[in-house]
Every structure is written in structure tokens, then in C-alpha cells.
């Protein structure tokens, strides 16, 4: 299974153009997460968490700069005919902190989510770095970011144990279920779009030609020229009744 994932990651990252697009999207996600963490530092009443959230936000902004810088550098190396990048990379990041309403989240829920998010990111970035041997500069970017993600994963778990020693496990479980539910919704939305595209394509190539053929046959059955109109059974209208 691990070898299959490695092959999949290699296929995703082997194309320089797709690599550049992914890096630019990662930059937007990191920048968005940094803004959310600054807001989290503003609303928390815990001075230790305030300091850690601000440091985390600075790390996310640095990651955004690293990803963006490497993505732009890759774009400049692409041939002129393939250097056009999809315009949607300039849209806001995919989810930041998964569209969390920071003001509505308590410190415990936020720490639990951050721990799982950083853990998943650390695993993904390690996999990406492992398949980027042919692109040392991009691999170095992921290794630098991975070092910070490991720290983020550790501090969020430690701080969750500090602020909620009796509820840390439940908080992480609830955050995991929440992430799984949102992942399911994203998958369902993507699957619905795919099914809709397949159905519309089938209608265009299968059902529409059948209607066109029926209309052509009906047109052949119609007589040429004008068709005489049958006289009215009531005769000409010469009066009110």
C-alpha cells in the first residue's frame, strides 16, 4: 500500500507545471492558516497559548513565502507554451483551518484540530519530500516546512494535555470525527459533480441524437409545399352570432 502511495505521489509531483500550481496553492493555504492563528491569539485568554499561536502564525507565513517563492521559480523555468497557470490558484487557500470559526471555538477544540491538521501535514510533506529527489530545491522547501510541522504537532498535543488533561482524548476523537465528516462532504460534492457531468454527457451523445433522428423522420413524413386548410364547418362569419 505504501509503495502504491509513493507511486501516486511521484505521478502527482513529476510534472513541473503541476508542481508549481500545488506549491502556489499550498502558499495560499499556509497564509490563510496564519491569519486564523493570529485571530486565535487575539481571542484566547491563555498567555502561553497566545505566545505559541503567534509563533505558529509566523511559521505559517514563512511557509507561505517558501512555497510561493519556489512555485514562482518553477513557473519561470517552464517553456513559453506551457507556462500558463490556471487562474484559480490566486483564489483564497483551500480551507485554512478547515473553515473554522475561530471566535466560536474554545482553546481545547482548536488545539485538538490543530494537532490533527499538523500531524496530517507532516505525514504528507514527508511523503512529498521522499519523491522529489529529482528536484532538490523543492524537496528542501518541504524538509524545512516539515521541521516546523513536527514542532506544531508536538506543542498542540502538549498544550491540550495541559489545558484539558481529562478531556484531551475525547477532544481529539471529536476533532477527528469532524474532519472525517467534512472530508466526506467534500468527497460527496466532488462525486456529485462527476456524476452530473457523466449524466449530461450521456444525454448529449445518446438521448439528444435519438430526438434529432425522430424529428428528421417526422419531417420526411410531412408533405412538401403548402397544405390546404379545411373549410370551416360554420361557414363565413357574417354576423355577431
JOQUI-V69693 format. One record per residue. N is the residue number from 1. RES is the residue in three letters. OMEGA is omega in whole degrees, -180 to 180 (none if undefined). D_CENTER is the distance of its C-alpha to the mean C-alpha in Angstrom with 2 decimals. Layout:
# JOQUI-V69693
n=N res=RES omega=OMEGA d_center=D_CENTER
n=N res=RES omega=OMEGA d_center=D_CENTER
This chain:
# JOQUI-V69693
n=1 res=UNK omega=-179 d_center=23.90
n=2 res=UNK omega=179 d_center=23.23
n=3 res=UNK omega=178 d_center=24.54
n=4 res=UNK omega=177 d_center=22.26
n=5 res=UNK omega=178 d_center=19.17
n=6 res=UNK omega=178 d_center=20.82
n=7 res=UNK omega=179 d_center=21.35
n=8 res=UNK omega=179 d_center=17.76
n=9 res=UNK omega=179 d_center=16.67
n=10 res=UNK omega=179 d_center=19.57
n=11 res=UNK omega=-179 d_center=18.61
n=12 res=UNK omega=-171 d_center=15.10
n=13 res=UNK omega=-177 d_center=16.74
n=14 res=UNK omega=-178 d_center=20.05
n=15 res=UNK omega=-177 d_center=19.27
n=16 res=UNK omega=-179 d_center=19.78
n=17 res=UNK omega=178 d_center=17.85
n=18 res=UNK omega=178 d_center=14.62
n=19 res=UNK omega=180 d_center=15.46
n=20 res=UNK omega=180 d_center=15.86
n=21 res=UNK omega=-180 d_center=12.59
n=22 res=UNK omega=-180 d_center=10.76
n=23 res=UNK omega=179 d_center=13.25
n=24 res=UNK omega=177 d_center=12.83
n=25 res=UNK omega=176 d_center=9.12
n=26 res=UNK omega=179 d_center=10.33
n=27 res=UNK omega=180 d_center=13.12
n=28 res=UNK omega=179 d_center=11.36
n=29 res=UNK omega=-179 d_center=9.67
n=30 res=UNK omega=180 d_center=13.22
n=31 res=UNK omega=178 d_center=14.99
n=32 res=UNK omega=177 d_center=13.30
n=33 res=UNK omega=178 d_center=14.16
n=34 res=UNK omega=178 d_center=17.59
n=35 res=UNK omega=178 d_center=18.25
n=36 res=UNK omega=-180 d_center=17.55
n=37 res=UNK omega=174 d_center=19.91
n=38 res=UNK omega=177 d_center=22.52
n=39 res=UNK omega=177 d_center=22.51
n=40 res=UNK omega=177 d_center=22.85
n=41 res=UNK omega=180 d_center=25.81
n=42 res=UNK omega=-173 d_center=27.35
n=43 res=UNK omega=-179 d_center=27.37
n=44 res=UNK omega=177 d_center=28.42
n=45 res=UNK omega=-178 d_center=32.17
n=46 res=UNK omega=-177 d_center=32.23
n=47 res=UNK omega=178 d_center=33.38
n=48 res=UNK omega=179 d_center=32.22
n=49 res=UNK omega=179 d_center=28.63
n=50 res=UNK omega=-180 d_center=28.82
n=51 res=UNK omega=-178 d_center=29.82
n=52 res=UNK omega=178 d_center=27.22
n=53 res=UNK omega=179 d_center=24.32
n=54 res=UNK omega=176 d_center=25.59
n=55 res=UNK omega=178 d_center=25.87
n=56 res=UNK omega=179 d_center=22.35
n=57 res=UNK omega=177 d_center=21.15
n=58 res=UNK omega=177 d_center=23.24
n=59 res=UNK omega=-180 d_center=21.78
n=60 res=UNK omega=179 d_center=18.18
n=61 res=UNK omega=177 d_center=19.51
n=62 res=UNK omega=176 d_center=21.35
n=63 res=UNK omega=179 d_center=18.35
n=64 res=UNK omega=179 d_center=16.60
n=65 res=UNK omega=179 d_center=19.87
n=66 res=UNK omega=-179 d_center=20.10
n=67 res=UNK omega=-178 d_center=16.75
n=68 res=UNK omega=-180 d_center=17.41
n=69 res=UNK omega=180 d_center=20.99
n=70 res=UNK omega=178 d_center=20.39
n=71 res=UNK omega=179 d_center=17.80
n=72 res=UNK omega=178 d_center=20.38
n=73 res=UNK omega=178 d_center=23.11
n=74 res=UNK omega=179 d_center=21.55
n=75 res=UNK omega=-177 d_center=21.16
n=76 res=UNK omega=179 d_center=24.85
n=77 res=UNK omega=-177 d_center=25.89
n=78 res=UNK omega=175 d_center=24.47
n=79 res=UNK omega=-175 d_center=27.10
n=80 res=UNK omega=-177 d_center=27.56
n=81 res=UNK omega=-177 d_center=26.58
n=82 res=UNK omega=-175 d_center=23.16
n=83 res=UNK omega=-180 d_center=22.19
n=84 res=UNK omega=-178 d_center=20.35
n=85 res=UNK omega=179 d_center=16.70
n=86 res=UNK omega=-175 d_center=14.24
n=87 res=UNK omega=-175 d_center=14.61
n=88 res=UNK omega=177 d_center=11.07
n=89 res=UNK omega=180 d_center=10.73
n=90 res=UNK omega=178 d_center=13.05
n=91 res=UNK omega=178 d_center=10.96
n=92 res=UNK omega=-178 d_center=10.38
n=93 res=UNK omega=-171 d_center=8.07
n=94 res=UNK omega=180 d_center=4.67
n=95 res=UNK omega=-174 d_center=7.16
n=96 res=UNK omega=175 d_center=10.24
n=97 res=UNK omega=177 d_center=12.40
n=98 res=UNK omega=179 d_center=10.13
n=99 res=UNK omega=177 d_center=11.71
n=100 res=UNK omega=171 d_center=15.08
n=101 res=UNK omega=-171 d_center=18.16
n=102 res=UNK omega=-179 d_center=19.97
n=103 res=UNK omega=-177 d_center=23.27
n=104 res=UNK omega=-178 d_center=23.23
n=105 res=UNK omega=172 d_center=22.50
n=106 res=UNK omega=180 d_center=25.48
n=107 res=UNK omega=-177 d_center=25.79
n=108 res=UNK omega=-179 d_center=25.80
n=109 res=UNK omega=-179 d_center=22.55
n=110 res=UNK omega=179 d_center=20.78
n=111 res=UNK omega=180 d_center=22.37
n=112 res=UNK omega=180 d_center=21.47
n=113 res=UNK omega=180 d_center=17.76
n=114 res=UNK omega=-180 d_center=17.94
n=115 res=UNK omega=180 d_center=19.93
n=116 res=UNK omega=-180 d_center=17.54
n=117 res=UNK omega=-180 d_center=14.52
n=118 res=UNK omega=178 d_center=16.79
n=119 res=UNK omega=178 d_center=18.23
n=120 res=UNK omega=-180 d_center=15.06
n=121 res=UNK omega=179 d_center=14.24
n=122 res=UNK omega=179 d_center=17.89
n=123 res=UNK omega=-179 d_center=17.87
n=124 res=UNK omega=-177 d_center=14.95
n=125 res=UNK omega=176 d_center=16.51
n=126 res=UNK omega=178 d_center=19.87
n=127 res=UNK omega=180 d_center=18.81
n=128 res=UNK omega=-179 d_center=17.44
n=129 res=UNK omega=-177 d_center=20.69
n=130 res=UNK omega=-177 d_center=22.75
n=131 res=UNK omega=-177 d_center=21.81
n=132 res=UNK omega=179 d_center=22.14
n=133 res=UNK omega=180 d_center=25.91
n=134 res=UNK omega=-180 d_center=26.31
n=135 res=UNK omega=-177 d_center=24.48
n=136 res=UNK omega=180 d_center=26.14
n=137 res=UNK omega=178 d_center=24.85
n=138 res=UNK omega=177 d_center=21.16
n=139 res=UNK omega=179 d_center=22.24
n=140 res=UNK omega=178 d_center=24.17
n=141 res=UNK omega=-180 d_center=21.22
n=142 res=UNK omega=180 d_center=19.38
n=143 res=UNK omega=176 d_center=22.72
n=144 res=UNK omega=180 d_center=23.30
n=145 res=UNK omega=-179 d_center=20.00
n=146 res=UNK omega=178 d_center=20.64
n=147 res=UNK omega=179 d_center=24.01
n=148 res=UNK omega=-179 d_center=22.65
n=149 res=UNK omega=178 d_center=20.00
n=150 res=UNK omega=176 d_center=22.98
n=151 res=UNK omega=180 d_center=24.91
n=152 res=UNK omega=179 d_center=22.20
n=153 res=UNK omega=-178 d_center=21.95
n=154 res=UNK omega=-176 d_center=25.76
n=155 res=UNK omega=180 d_center=26.51
n=156 res=UNK omega=177 d_center=24.19
n=157 res=UNK omega=-180 d_center=25.90
n=158 res=UNK omega=-179 d_center=29.31
n=159 res=UNK omega=175 d_center=28.91
n=160 res=UNK omega=176 d_center=27.77
n=161 res=UNK omega=-180 d_center=30.92
n=162 res=UNK omega=-175 d_center=32.91
n=163 res=UNK omega=-179 d_center=31.90
n=164 res=UNK omega=-176 d_center=31.68
n=165 res=UNK omega=-178 d_center=33.68
n=166 res=UNK omega=-174 d_center=34.35
n=167 res=UNK omega=-175 d_center=30.92
n=168 res=UNK omega=-179 d_center=28.62
n=169 res=UNK omega=180 d_center=28.14
n=170 res=UNK omega=180 d_center=27.49
n=171 res=UNK omega=179 d_center=24.98
n=172 res=UNK omega=178 d_center=22.95
n=173 res=UNK omega=180 d_center=23.30
n=174 res=UNK omega=178 d_center=22.18
n=175 res=UNK omega=178 d_center=19.10
n=176 res=UNK omega=178 d_center=18.29
n=177 res=UNK omega=179 d_center=18.84
n=178 res=UNK omega=178 d_center=16.64
n=179 res=UNK omega=179 d_center=13.66
n=180 res=UNK omega=179 d_center=14.60
n=181 res=UNK omega=179 d_center=14.92
n=182 res=UNK omega=176 d_center=11.51
n=183 res=UNK omega=177 d_center=10.16
n=184 res=UNK omega=180 d_center=12.73
n=185 res=UNK omega=178 d_center=11.79
n=186 res=UNK omega=178 d_center=8.23
n=187 res=UNK omega=-180 d_center=10.25
n=188 res=UNK omega=179 d_center=12.99
n=189 res=UNK omega=178 d_center=11.28
n=190 res=UNK omega=179 d_center=10.08
n=191 res=UNK omega=178 d_center=13.61
n=192 res=UNK omega=177 d_center=15.27
n=193 res=UNK omega=179 d_center=14.02
n=194 res=UNK omega=179 d_center=15.26
n=195 res=UNK omega=178 d_center=18.47
n=196 res=UNK omega=179 d_center=19.05
n=197 res=UNK omega=180 d_center=18.89
n=198 res=UNK omega=-179 d_center=21.30
n=199 res=UNK omega=179 d_center=23.62
n=200 res=UNK omega=178 d_center=23.86
n=201 res=UNK omega=179 d_center=24.57
n=202 res=UNK omega=178 d_center=27.19
n=203 res=UNK omega=-177 d_center=28.76
n=204 res=UNK omega=-174 d_center=29.05
n=205 res=UNK omega=-177 d_center=30.65
n=206 res=UNK omega=-174 d_center=32.61
n=207 res=UNK omega=-179 d_center=33.55
n=208 res=UNK omega=176 d_center=33.97
n=209 res=UNK omega=178 d_center=36.40
n=210 res=UNK omega=177 d_center=38.44
n=211 res=UNK omega=179 d_center=38.92
n=212 res=UNK omega=178 d_center=39.81
n=213 res=UNK omega=178 d_center=42.38
n=214 res=UNK omega=179 d_center=43.89
n=215 res=UNK omega=179 d_center=44.21
n=216 res=UNK omega=178 d_center=45.94
n=217 res=UNK omega=178 d_center=48.38
n=218 res=UNK omega=179 d_center=49.16
n=219 res=UNK omega=179 d_center=49.84
n=220 res=UNK omega=-180 d_center=52.31
n=221 res=UNK omega=-180 d_center=54.23
n=222 res=UNK omega=178 d_center=54.86
n=223 res=UNK omega=179 d_center=58.26
n=224 res=UNK omega=177 d_center=58.47
n=225 res=UNK omega=-179 d_center=59.83
n=226 res=UNK omega=177 d_center=60.57
n=227 res=UNK omega=-179 d_center=61.13
n=228 res=UNK omega=-179 d_center=64.27
n=229 res=UNK omega=180 d_center=63.74
n=230 res=UNK omega=-180 d_center=65.93
n=231 res=UNK omega=180 d_center=68.56
n=232 res=UNK omega=-179 d_center=67.99
n=233 res=UNK omega=-180 d_center=70.01
n=234 res=UNK omega=-180 d_center=71.05
n=235 res=UNK omega=-178 d_center=72.55
n=236 res=UNK omega=179 d_center=72.21
n=237 res=UNK omega=-178 d_center=71.43
n=238 res=UNK omega=-178 d_center=74.67
n=239 res=UNK omega=-178 d_center=74.66
n=240 res=UNK omega=-179 d_center=72.68
n=241 res=UNK omega=none d_center=72.79
